[in-house]
Amino acid sequence: MAKSPNRITKQKQVRSGLYLYQTPRSPFWYAKVWIPSQQKYFSKSTKETDRLEATQAAINFADKTLSTIGTVERNPKATRFETYADRFDANLRASVGNKSRKYIDYHNTLYRHNDGLIAFFGDMQIKTINTGKMRDYLHDLDIKRDKPLSGSTKKKHIMVLRAVMRMAFEDEQIERVPDPPKIMTKDNPRTAFTDSQYKQFIRAANTCVKQGDKVSGISLTQHHVHIFRFIVHTFVRPTTGELFFLRHRDIQIRSNPPRLEMVIRKGKTGLRESFTMPFAVAVYKSILRENAPPDASISQIKENLADEFVFMAEYDNRAYARTALSRIFLHFLRAAKLDQLEESFSTYSLRHYALQKRVRDSKSKVNINLLAKNAGTSVEMLERYYLSKMAPSPEIIAEFQRND
């Protein structure tokens, strides 16, 4: 094997951390100096063949190097992206808890091995990150996959990145948070039940309860059926922050017209007050009476349960309660033979069905702004995601075809 022309043939120590050396490639002596702040050697030719002259040149090189960059860290850790990402992660964990869905989603986006924000941006100085590098990151995500990420997932990644950068902005390390790159998205609304499918689902659920079915060790009861009915007649999201955060004190029973008035404390769009369709009152009263003495009044039961969660209160871990309900939903779906269709149903399909049903039942006369506000969404989202796949009712078709 040929010997490398870059191998060191002679080396002399000038002082601690400073050396002279020679290689076969050049007749000149080279100097190399150890830079503690960089944790590496810097090398340079002395342009001298005489060792004494080279020694003086090496000393000059070392003194200049140490005085200019030797004490200045080229890539200070305090202002790297990974440092701010760690701070952001710790603050979010303290704010929402490490069991919350939001924390888990953000944490995974930051720390996913070889594919997260820190894997790409971690060593970068946060002030060097711009829109172009964000675009490079999204491209890097796609080329690592057989199928590109969806637009909504890419937007989530950039949202987390910019949330970290806002901390640097608050520390005055950057003048502004860079604009996000434009990301093309394709709406993919969840599937909603039809009237007949919903009835089929509820019939199957009642049959499962009568049969004494169990799911993951949970004995199915009418309480679980009531949960799904409640979603349909209240428009509430089947999430940890909405459905599973409701306590009895957050619900008031009203009349004229009959309704429930609810305070949604951790809704997707923040705190909101919401009212329900009339049948929600009967569902809620059934829930109140599930384990109450037969002679107790609704007001007494409600007062005694004021601080308890309304749904699956036996689980303090609300995220687990939500997961358990998803499994129960799938069990009911299979029992109804609705899992064999091309459509893919989820618990959210009940909320979509509820909103579409409200529009159909009103013959499209419901106030769309009020419906959106009551459901904790916007008119744009209502039209794009909830109503875009809604089949028109006979009344709507007749109105469309009507000749004045």
Backbone hydrogen bonds in HBPLUS format (Angstrom, degrees):
<---DONOR---> <-ACCEPTOR-->    atom                        ^
c    i                          cat <-CA-CA->   ^        H-A-AA   ^      H-
h    n   atom  resd res      DA  || num        DHA   H-A  angle D-A-AA Bond
n    s   type  num  typ     dist DA aas  dist angle  dist       angle   num
A0007-ARG N   A0004-SER O   3.27 MM   3  5.51 167.9  2.28 110.3 111.9     1
A0025-ARG N   A0005-PRO O   3.18 MM  20  5.17 128.1  2.47 160.5 146.1     2
A0009-THR N   A0022-GLN O   2.85 MM  13  5.73 160.8  1.88 148.1 154.6     3
A0022-GLN N   A0010-LYS O   2.92 MM  12  5.18 146.1  2.04 141.5 144.8     4
A0012-LYS N   A0020-LEU O   2.74 MM   8  5.08 156.8  1.79 145.2 152.2     5
A0020-LEU N   A0012-LYS O   2.74 MM   8  5.08 163.6  1.77 156.5 162.4     6
A0014-VAL N   A0018-LEU O   2.89 MM   4  5.51 156.7  1.94 138.3 145.2     7
A0015-ARG N   A0018-LEU O   3.44 MM   3  5.27 163.4  2.47 130.7 133.7     8
A0018-LEU N   A0015-ARG O   2.95 MM   3  5.27 166.7  1.96 136.7 134.6     9
A0034-TRP N   A0017-GLY O   2.82 MM  17  4.99 153.7  1.89 147.4 154.8    10
A0019-TYR N   A0032-LYS O   2.95 MM  13  5.35 158.0  2.00 151.1 158.3    11
A0032-LYS N   A0019-TYR O   2.93 MM  13  5.35 153.6  2.00 146.6 151.7    12
A0021-TYR N   A0030-TYR O   2.86 MM   9  5.24 148.0  1.97 141.4 149.4    13
A0030-TYR N   A0021-TYR O   2.77 MM   9  5.24 167.3  1.78 161.1 165.1    14
A0026-SER N   A0023-THR O   3.40 MM   3  6.09 151.2  2.49 117.4 121.6    15
A0029-TRP N   A0048-GLU O   2.87 MM  19  5.95 160.1  1.91 168.1 167.1    16
A0046-THR N   A0029-TRP O   2.88 MM  17  5.78 172.0  1.89 159.2 160.2    17
A0031-ALA N   A0044-LYS O   2.85 MM  13  5.48 174.5  1.85 159.5 159.8    18
A0044-LYS N   A0031-ALA O   2.91 MM  13  5.48 147.5  2.02 153.9 162.6    19
A0033-VAL N   A0042-PHE O   2.87 MM   9  5.38 155.2  1.94 151.3 156.0    20
A0042-PHE N   A0033-VAL O   2.89 MM   9  5.38 157.2  1.94 148.7 154.4    21
A0035-ILE N   A0040-LYS O   2.95 MM   5  5.73 173.4  1.95 152.8 155.1    22
A0038-GLN N   A0035-ILE O   3.09 MM   3  5.47 137.0  2.29 109.0 120.6    23
A0039-GLN N   A0035-ILE O   2.86 MM   4  5.88 126.8  2.15 147.7 163.8    24
A0054-ALA N   A0050-ASP O   2.83 MM   4  6.01 152.4  1.91 149.8 159.2    25
A0055-THR N   A0051-ARG O   2.79 MM   4  5.96 140.6  1.95 140.9 151.3    26
A0056-GLN N   A0052-LEU O   3.24 MM   4  6.60 158.7  2.29 147.2 150.2    27
A0057-ALA N   A0053-GLU O   3.07 MM   4  6.34 158.3  2.12 145.6 152.1    28
A0058-ALA N   A0054-ALA O   2.82 MM   4  5.99 147.5  1.92 143.5 152.8    29
A0059-ILE N   A0055-THR O   2.98 MM   4  6.30 154.1  2.05 148.5 154.8    30
A0060-ASN N   A0056-GLN O   3.03 MM   4  6.32 162.2  2.07 149.5 153.9    31
A0061-PHE N   A0057-ALA O   2.93 MM   4  6.14 158.0  1.98 145.5 151.9    32
A0062-ALA N   A0058-ALA O   2.86 MM   4  6.09 157.9  1.91 150.0 156.0    33
A0063-ASP N   A0059-ILE O   2.93 MM   4  6.13 166.1  1.95 154.4 157.6    34
A0064-LYS N   A0060-ASN O   3.03 MM   4  6.17 162.4  2.06 148.6 153.4    35
A0065-THR N   A0061-PHE O   2.93 MM   4  6.01 160.9  1.97 146.7 152.7    36
A0066-LEU N   A0062-ALA O   2.89 MM   4  6.00 168.7  1.91 153.0 156.3    37
A0067-SER N   A0063-ASP O   3.10 MM   4  6.11 143.9  2.24 137.1 146.3    38
A0068-THR N   A0064-LYS O   3.08 MM   4  6.17 134.6  2.29 141.8 152.4    39
A0069-ILE N   A0065-THR O   3.00 MM   4  5.85 141.6  2.15 148.8 157.6    40
A0070-GLY N   A0065-THR O   2.94 MM   5  5.92 140.4  2.10 146.5 146.4    41
A0072-VAL N   A0069-ILE O   3.23 MM   3  5.03 149.4  2.32  97.0 106.1    42
A0079-THR N   A0076-PRO O   3.35 MM   3  6.01 152.5  2.43 113.0 119.0    43
A0080-ARG N   A0077-LYS O   3.17 MM   3  5.23 171.8  2.18 112.8 112.7    44
A0126-ILE N   A0079-THR O   3.00 MM  47  6.18 172.8  2.01 161.1 161.9    45
A0084-TYR N   A0080-ARG O   3.43 MM   4  6.85 161.3  2.46 151.1 154.7    46
A0081-PHE N   A0124-MET O   2.86 MM  43  5.84 151.4  1.94 168.5 177.5    47
A0085-ALA N   A0081-PHE O   2.81 MM   4  6.03 153.2  1.88 155.0 164.3    48
A0082-GLU N   A0122-GLY O   3.13 MM  40  4.34 159.5  2.18 131.9 125.9    49
A0086-ASP N   A0082-GLU O   2.94 MM   4  6.10 154.6  2.01 143.0 148.5    50
A0087-ARG N   A0083-THR O   3.12 MM   4  6.40 155.4  2.18 142.5 149.2    51
A0088-PHE N   A0084-TYR O   2.83 MM   4  6.03 162.4  1.86 150.0 155.0    52
A0089-ASP N   A0085-ALA O   2.91 MM   4  6.06 163.0  1.94 149.4 154.0    53
A0090-ALA N   A0086-ASP O   2.99 MM   4  6.19 159.1  2.04 146.1 151.4    54
A0091-ASN N   A0087-ARG O   2.94 MM   4  6.17 159.7  1.98 152.5 158.0    55
A0092-LEU N   A0088-PHE O   2.91 MM   4  6.11 160.7  1.95 153.6 159.0    56
A0093-ARG N   A0089-ASP O   2.96 MM   4  6.11 157.9  2.01 147.1 153.3    57
A0094-ALA N   A0090-ALA O   3.05 MM   4  6.25 154.1  2.12 143.7 150.2    58
A0095-SER N   A0091-ASN O   2.97 MM   4  6.15 138.6  2.15 138.9 150.6    59
A0096-VAL N   A0092-LEU O   2.91 MM   4  6.05 173.1  1.91 163.3 162.3    60
A0097-GLY N   A0093-ARG O   2.84 MM   4  4.70 137.4  2.02 123.6 133.5    61
A0100-SER N   A0097-GLY O   3.34 MM   3  5.76 162.8  2.37 110.7 115.5    62
A0104-ILE N   A0100-SER O   3.08 MM   4  6.34 168.5  2.09 154.4 157.6    63
A0105-ASP N   A0101-ARG O   2.91 MM   4  6.07 164.7  1.93 153.8 157.7    64
A0106-TYR N   A0102-LYS O   2.98 MM   4  6.16 171.1  1.98 156.5 158.7    65
A0107-HIS N   A0103-TYR O   2.77 MM   4  5.81 165.1  1.79 155.3 160.4    66
A0108-ASN N   A0104-ILE O   2.97 MM   4  6.03 163.4  2.00 146.8 151.3    67
A0109-THR N   A0105-ASP O   3.07 MM   4  6.24 153.1  2.14 143.5 151.1    68
A0110-LEU N   A0106-TYR O   3.04 MM   4  6.30 146.4  2.16 146.3 155.0    69
A0111-TYR N   A0107-HIS O   2.92 MM   4  6.08 168.1  1.93 158.4 161.2    70
A0112-ARG N   A0108-ASN O   2.96 MM   4  5.24 128.2  2.23 143.2 144.3    71
A0117-LEU N   A0109-THR O   3.04 MM   8  6.43 162.3  2.08 150.1 154.8    72
A0118-ILE N   A0110-LEU O   3.06 MM   8  5.66 169.8  2.07 147.7 150.5    73
A0115-ASP N   A0112-ARG O   3.21 MM   3  5.43 163.8  2.24 119.0 122.0    74
A0116-GLY N   A0112-ARG O   2.88 MM   4  4.39 116.0  2.30 152.1 135.4    75
A0120-PHE N   A0117-LEU O   3.21 MM   3  5.38 131.8  2.46  97.7 109.7    76
A0121-PHE N   A0117-LEU O   2.73 MM   4  5.79 172.2  1.74 165.1 166.1    77
A0122-GLY N   A0118-ILE O   2.76 MM   4  4.15 140.0  1.92 118.6 125.3    78
A0124-MET N   A0121-PHE O   2.86 MM   3  5.37 151.8  1.94 123.2 132.7    79
A0128-THR N   A0125-GLN O   2.90 MM   3  5.57 158.6  1.94 120.9 127.8    80
A0129-ILE N   A0126-ILE O   3.34 MM   3  5.58 162.6  2.38 105.6 110.7    81
A0134-MET N   A0130-ASN O   3.08 MM   4  6.43 148.9  2.18 149.5 159.0    82
A0135-ARG N   A0131-THR O   2.98 MM   4  6.30 152.7  2.06 148.2 155.4    83
A0136-ASP N   A0132-GLY O   2.95 MM   4  6.29 149.5  2.05 142.5 151.3    84
A0137-TYR N   A0133-LYS O   2.94 MM   4  6.15 150.0  2.04 141.5 149.2    85
A0138-LEU N   A0134-MET O   3.07 MM   4  6.44 157.5  2.13 150.0 154.7    86
A0139-HIS N   A0135-ARG O   3.01 MM   4  6.28 155.9  2.07 147.3 154.2    87
A0140-ASP N   A0136-ASP O   2.87 MM   4  6.11 151.1  1.95 145.2 153.6    88
A0141-LEU N   A0137-TYR O   2.95 MM   4  6.30 148.4  2.05 148.2 156.6    89
A0142-ASP N   A0138-LEU O   3.16 MM   4  6.46 152.9  2.23 144.2 150.5    90
A0143-ILE N   A0139-HIS O   3.05 MM   4  6.35 161.9  2.09 156.4 160.2    91
A0145-ARG N   A0142-ASP O   2.99 MM   3  5.37 163.1  2.02 115.6 119.6    92
A0154-LYS N   A0150-SER O   3.06 MM   4  6.39 160.9  2.10 153.9 159.2    93
A0155-LYS N   A0151-GLY O   2.95 MM   4  6.19 154.4  2.02 146.8 153.9    94
A0156-LYS N   A0152-SER O   3.09 MM   4  6.35 143.9  2.23 137.7 146.8    95
A0156-LYS N   A0153-THR O   3.11 MM   3  5.05 119.7  2.49  92.2 107.1    96
A0157-HIS N   A0153-THR O   3.10 MM   4  6.48 156.1  2.16 150.3 155.7    97
A0158-ILE N   A0154-LYS O   3.07 MM   4  6.41 164.2  2.09 154.9 158.1    98
A0159-MET N   A0155-LYS O   2.86 MM   4  5.99 148.8  1.95 143.5 153.0    99
A0160-VAL N   A0156-LYS O   3.03 MM   4  6.29 158.5  2.08 152.5 156.3   100
A0161-LEU N   A0157-HIS O   3.03 MM   4  6.30 161.4  2.06 148.9 154.4   101
A0162-ARG N   A0158-ILE O   2.93 MM   4  6.11 164.1  1.95 151.5 154.8   102
A0163-ALA N   A0159-MET O   2.98 MM   4  6.16 139.5  2.15 139.3 150.7   103
A0164-VAL N   A0160-VAL O   3.09 MM   4  6.43 151.8  2.17 149.9 156.0   104
A0165-MET N   A0161-LEU O   3.06 MM   4  6.39 155.2  2.12 144.2 151.6   105
A0166-ARG N   A0162-ARG O   2.96 MM   4  6.13 132.0  2.20 136.2 147.5   106
A0167-MET N   A0164-VAL O   3.07 MM   3  5.56 139.6  2.24 107.8 118.1   107
A0169-PHE N   A0165-MET O   2.97 MM   4  6.33 148.7  2.07 145.3 154.6   108
A0170-GLU N   A0166-ARG O   2.93 MM   4  6.18 153.2  2.00 143.7 150.3   109
A0171-ASP N   A0167-MET O   3.04 MM   4  6.32 134.8  2.26 136.7 148.8   110
A0173-GLN N   A0168-ALA O   2.87 MM   5  5.22 167.5  1.89 159.6 155.7   111
A0172-GLU N   A0169-PHE O   2.97 MM   3  4.91 157.4  2.02 103.7 109.7   112
A0198-TYR N   A0194-THR O   2.92 MM   4  6.11 158.2  1.97 153.2 158.7   113
A0199-LYS N   A0195-ASP O   3.08 MM   4  6.35 163.4  2.11 150.7 154.7   114
A0200-GLN N   A0196-SER O   2.97 MM   4  6.12 154.6  2.04 143.5 150.9   115
A0201-PHE N   A0197-GLN O   2.88 MM   4  6.06 149.5  1.97 144.4 152.6   116
A0202-ILE N   A0198-TYR O   2.97 MM   4  6.28 161.0  2.01 155.2 158.7   117
A0203-ARG N   A0199-LYS O   2.98 MM   4  6.15 161.4  2.01 149.0 154.3   118
A0204-ALA N   A0200-GLN O   3.07 MM   4  6.21 160.9  2.11 143.8 149.0   119
A0205-ALA N   A0201-PHE O   2.94 MM   4  6.16 150.3  2.03 144.2 153.1   120
A0206-ASN N   A0202-ILE O   2.96 MM   4  6.21 161.9  2.00 153.1 156.6   121
A0207-THR N   A0203-ARG O   3.06 MM   4  6.32 152.3  2.14 145.6 153.5   122
A0208-CYS N   A0204-ALA O   2.95 MM   4  6.23 154.8  2.02 148.5 154.9   123
A0209-VAL N   A0205-ALA O   3.06 MM   4  6.38 152.3  2.14 148.2 155.4   124
A0210-LYS N   A0206-ASN O   3.03 MM   4  6.31 162.6  2.06 148.4 152.7   125
A0211-GLN N   A0207-THR O   2.96 MM   4  6.17 146.2  2.08 146.6 156.0   126
A0213-ASP N   A0208-CYS O   3.09 MM   5  5.48 171.9  2.10 164.3 161.9   127
A0212-GLY N   A0209-VAL O   3.02 MM   3  5.19 151.8  2.11 104.1 113.1   128
A0220-LEU N   A0213-ASP O   3.01 MM   7  5.83 176.5  2.01 160.4 161.3   129
A0215-VAL N   A0218-ILE O   2.90 MM   3  5.07 153.4  1.97 137.4 143.5   130
A0218-ILE N   A0215-VAL O   2.87 MM   3  5.07 161.9  1.91 112.6 118.3   131
A0224-HIS N   A0221-THR O   3.14 MM   3  5.75 134.4  2.36 111.0 119.5   132
A0225-VAL N   A0222-GLN O   3.07 MM   3  5.05 118.0  2.47  94.7 110.2   133
A0226-HIS N   A0222-GLN O   2.86 MM   4  6.18 157.2  1.91 154.9 161.6   134
A0227-ILE N   A0223-HIS O   3.12 MM   4  6.45 143.0  2.26 143.4 152.5   135
A0229-ARG N   A0225-VAL O   3.15 MM   4  6.51 157.5  2.20 151.1 157.8   136
A0230-PHE N   A0226-HIS O   2.78 MM   4  5.93 155.6  1.84 152.0 159.1   137
A0231-ILE N   A0227-ILE O   3.07 MM   4  6.42 154.8  2.14 149.7 154.7   138
A0232-VAL N   A0228-PHE O   3.38 MM   4  6.60 160.3  2.42 143.1 147.1   139
A0233-HIS N   A0229-ARG O   3.16 MM   4  6.46 145.3  2.29 148.7 157.8   140
A0234-THR N   A0231-ILE O   3.42 MM   3  5.37 162.5  2.46 100.6 105.6   141
A0235-PHE N   A0231-ILE O   3.03 MM   4  5.60 143.6  2.17 149.2 151.8   142
A0277-MET N   A0233-HIS O   3.03 MM  44  5.36 174.6  2.03 160.5 161.8   143
A0243-LEU N   A0237-ARG O   3.21 MM   6  6.07 148.6  2.31 167.4 176.7   144
A0244-PHE N   A0239-THR O   3.10 MM   5  6.29 176.4  2.10 162.2 162.7   145
A0245-PHE N   A0242-GLU O   3.22 MM   3  5.35 155.0  2.28 105.9 113.5   146
A0310-VAL N   A0246-LEU O   2.95 MM  64  5.92 162.4  1.98 148.2 147.5   147
A0250-ASP N   A0247-ARG O   2.89 MM   3  5.39 152.4  1.97 113.5 122.4   148
A0248-HIS N   A0308-GLU O   3.12 MM  60  6.24 151.2  2.21 168.8 175.8   149
A0251-ILE N   A0248-HIS O   3.18 MM   3  5.49 167.5  2.20 112.6 115.7   150
A0249-ARG N   A0306-ALA O   2.92 MM  57  4.60 134.3  2.13 146.8 133.5   151
A0263-VAL N   A0250-ASP O   2.94 MM  13  5.15 142.3  2.09 141.1 151.6   152
A0252-GLN N   A0261-GLU O   2.90 MM   9  5.15 155.9  1.96 145.7 153.7   153
A0261-GLU N   A0252-GLN O   2.84 MM   9  5.15 162.8  1.87 149.9 155.9   154
A0254-ARG N   A0259-ARG O   2.91 MM   5  5.33 172.5  1.91 167.3 165.5   155
A0259-ARG N   A0254-ARG O   3.12 MM   5  5.33 158.9  2.17 131.2 129.9   156
A0276-THR N   A0260-LEU O   3.12 MM  16  5.38 133.5  2.35 145.1 155.2   157
A0262-MET N   A0274-SER O   2.70 MM  12  5.17 173.3  1.71 164.8 166.9   158
A0274-SER N   A0262-MET O   2.84 MM  12  5.17 162.4  1.87 148.5 154.2   159
A0264-ILE N   A0272-ARG O   2.81 MM   8  5.29 158.6  1.85 168.3 172.4   160
A0272-ARG N   A0264-ILE O   3.02 MM   8  5.29 154.9  2.08 142.7 150.5   161
A0270-GLY N   A0267-GLY O   2.97 MM   3  4.76 162.7  2.01 106.3 108.3   162
A0280-ALA N   A0277-MET O   3.14 MM   3  5.79 152.3  2.22 119.1 126.7   163
A0281-VAL N   A0278-PRO O   3.04 MM   3  5.87 156.6  2.09 123.5 128.8   164
A0283-VAL N   A0279-PHE O   3.19 MM   4  6.54 160.1  2.23 150.9 156.6   165
A0284-TYR N   A0280-ALA O   2.92 MM   4  6.05 163.7  1.94 147.5 151.8   166
A0285-LYS N   A0281-VAL O   2.94 MM   4  6.16 161.6  1.98 152.6 157.7   167
A0286-SER N   A0282-ALA O   3.06 MM   4  6.23 150.0  2.15 142.5 150.2   168
A0287-ILE N   A0283-VAL O   3.06 MM   4  6.39 148.3  2.16 144.9 153.8   169
A0288-LEU N   A0284-TYR O   2.95 MM   4  6.30 155.5  2.01 151.3 157.8   170
A0289-ARG N   A0285-LYS O   3.09 MM   4  6.30 147.4  2.20 142.9 150.8   171
A0290-GLU N   A0287-ILE O   3.25 MM   3  5.31 158.6  2.30 103.8 110.3   172
A0292-ALA N   A0289-ARG O   3.43 MM   3  5.01 163.4  2.46  96.9 101.7   173
A0296-ALA N   A0293-PRO O   3.09 MM   3  5.45 164.6  2.12 115.7 120.6   174
A0301-ILE N   A0297-SER O   2.94 MM   4  6.24 168.7  1.96 159.0 161.9   175
A0302-LYS N   A0298-ILE O   2.89 MM   4  6.03 166.7  1.91 153.3 157.3   176
A0303-GLU N   A0299-SER O   2.98 MM   4  6.08 153.4  2.06 141.2 148.3   177
A0304-ASN N   A0300-GLN O   2.99 MM   4  6.24 157.5  2.04 150.8 156.4   178
A0305-LEU N   A0301-ILE O   3.04 MM   4  6.26 139.1  2.22 144.9 156.3   179
A0306-ALA N   A0303-GLU O   3.41 MM   3  5.11 167.7  2.43 100.4 103.3   180
A0308-GLU N   A0305-LEU O   2.86 MM   3  5.36 157.9  1.91 123.9 131.5   181
A0315-TYR N   A0312-MET O   3.18 MM   3  6.19 171.3  2.19 126.9 128.6   182
A0321-ALA N   A0317-ASN O   3.14 MM   4  6.53 153.0  2.22 145.1 152.9   183
A0322-ARG N   A0318-ARG O   3.02 MM   4  6.28 153.6  2.10 143.2 149.4   184
A0323-THR N   A0319-ALA O   3.05 MM   4  6.32 157.0  2.10 143.9 150.0   185
A0324-ALA N   A0320-TYR O   2.81 MM   4  6.07 161.0  1.85 155.2 160.3   186
A0325-LEU N   A0321-ALA O   2.96 MM   4  6.20 153.5  2.03 145.0 152.0   187
A0326-SER N   A0322-ARG O   3.06 MM   4  6.36 150.8  2.15 146.6 154.1   188
A0327-ARG N   A0323-THR O   3.19 MM   4  6.57 149.9  2.29 146.5 153.9   189
A0328-ILE N   A0324-ALA O   3.02 MM   4  6.35 153.8  2.09 147.7 155.3   190
A0329-PHE N   A0325-LEU O   2.78 MM   4  6.01 158.8  1.82 153.0 158.9   191
A0330-LEU N   A0326-SER O   3.05 MM   4  6.28 157.2  2.10 142.7 148.0   192
A0331-HIS N   A0327-ARG O   3.00 MM   4  6.29 148.5  2.10 141.9 150.7   193
A0332-PHE N   A0328-ILE O   2.95 MM   4  6.28 161.7  1.99 156.2 159.9   194
A0333-LEU N   A0329-PHE O   2.85 MM   4  6.05 155.7  1.90 149.3 157.2   195
A0334-ARG N   A0330-LEU O   2.94 MM   4  6.15 155.2  2.00 146.1 151.5   196
A0335-ALA N   A0331-HIS O   2.99 MM   4  6.22 155.7  2.05 145.1 152.4   197
A0336-ALA N   A0332-PHE O   2.93 MM   4  6.18 140.6  2.08 144.5 154.9   198
A0338-LEU N   A0333-LEU O   2.97 MM   5  5.36 166.2  1.99 162.6 159.2   199
A0337-LYS N   A0334-ARG O   2.91 MM   3  4.80 152.7  1.98  99.6 108.4   200
A0349-SER N   A0346-SER O   2.82 MM   3  5.26 148.2  1.92 111.1 121.1   201
A0350-LEU N   A0347-THR O   3.14 MM   3  5.72 152.5  2.22 111.6 118.4   202
A0351-ARG N   A0348-TYR O   3.04 MM   3  5.23 121.4  2.40 100.2 114.3   203
A0352-HIS N   A0348-TYR O   3.04 MM   4  6.43 161.3  2.08 154.6 159.8   204
A0353-TYR N   A0349-SER O   2.90 MM   4  6.02 154.4  1.96 138.1 145.6   205
A0354-ALA N   A0350-LEU O   2.87 MM   4  6.07 152.6  1.95 141.4 149.1   206
A0355-LEU N   A0351-ARG O   3.07 MM   4  6.36 160.1  2.11 153.4 156.5   207
A0356-GLN N   A0352-HIS O   3.01 MM   4  6.22 163.5  2.04 152.1 157.0   208
A0357-LYS N   A0353-TYR O   2.80 MM   4  5.86 158.1  1.84 150.7 157.5   209
A0358-ARG N   A0354-ALA O   3.04 MM   4  6.25 151.2  2.13 142.6 149.6   210
A0359-VAL N   A0355-LEU O   3.27 MM   4  6.56 155.3  2.34 142.9 148.2   211
A0360-ARG N   A0356-GLN O   2.89 MM   4  6.18 165.3  1.91 155.0 159.5   212
A0361-ASP N   A0357-LYS O   2.75 MM   4  5.80 171.9  1.76 155.4 158.4   213
A0362-SER N   A0358-ARG O   3.18 MM   4  6.14 141.2  2.34 133.2 142.3   214
A0364-SER N   A0359-VAL O   2.84 MM   5  4.94 165.5  1.86 166.0 161.2   215
A0363-LYS N   A0360-ARG O   2.85 MM   3  5.00 156.3  1.90 108.9 116.3   216
A0365-LYS N   A0362-SER O   3.13 MM   3  5.26 148.2  2.23  99.5 108.9   217
A0371-LEU N   A0367-ASN O   2.93 MM   4  6.21 157.9  1.98 154.4 161.5   218
A0372-ALA N   A0368-ILE O   3.01 MM   4  6.11 159.7  2.05 141.1 146.2   219
A0373-LYS N   A0369-ASN O   3.01 MM   4  6.20 164.3  2.03 146.6 151.0   220
A0374-ASN N   A0370-LEU O   2.89 MM   4  5.99 161.6  1.92 148.9 154.3   221
A0375-ALA N   A0371-LEU O   3.03 MM   4  6.15 142.9  2.17 142.8 152.2   222
A0377-THR N   A0372-ALA O   2.89 MM   5  5.06 171.3  1.90 149.4 149.8   223
A0376-GLY N   A0373-LYS O   3.16 MM   3  5.11 155.6  2.22  99.5 107.0   224
A0382-LEU N   A0378-SER O   2.84 MM   4  6.02 155.2  1.90 149.4 157.5   225
A0383-GLU N   A0379-VAL O   2.93 MM   4  6.14 158.6  1.98 150.8 155.0   226
A0384-ARG N   A0380-GLU O   2.85 MM   4  6.02 155.9  1.91 149.2 156.8   227
A0385-TYR N   A0381-MET O   2.84 MM   4  5.58 166.6  1.86 145.2 149.6   228
A0386-TYR N   A0382-LEU O   3.12 MM   4  4.93 133.4  2.35 113.1 126.5   229
A0387-LEU N   A0382-LEU O   2.87 MM   5  6.09 142.5  2.02 162.7 174.0   230
A0390-MET N   A0387-LEU O   3.13 MM   3  5.08 164.9  2.16 107.7 111.2   231
A0396-ILE N   A0393-SER O   3.06 MM   3  5.17 116.8  2.48  98.7 113.7   232
A0397-ILE N   A0393-SER O   2.99 MM   4  6.32 162.2  2.02 157.7 162.6   233
A0398-ALA N   A0394-PRO O   2.87 MM   4  6.02 158.8  1.91 146.5 152.7   234
A0399-GLU N   A0395-GLU O   2.91 MM   4  6.12 154.1  1.98 144.6 151.5   235
A0400-PHE N   A0396-ILE O   2.93 MM   4  6.17 152.4  2.01 145.4 153.0   236
A0401-GLN N   A0397-ILE O   2.93 MM   4  6.20 147.4  2.03 146.3 155.4   237
A0402-ARG N   A0398-ALA O   2.94 MM   4  5.89 115.0  2.37 138.4 154.1   238
A0402-ARG N   A0399-GLU O   3.35 MM   3  5.10 149.5  2.45  93.2 101.9   239
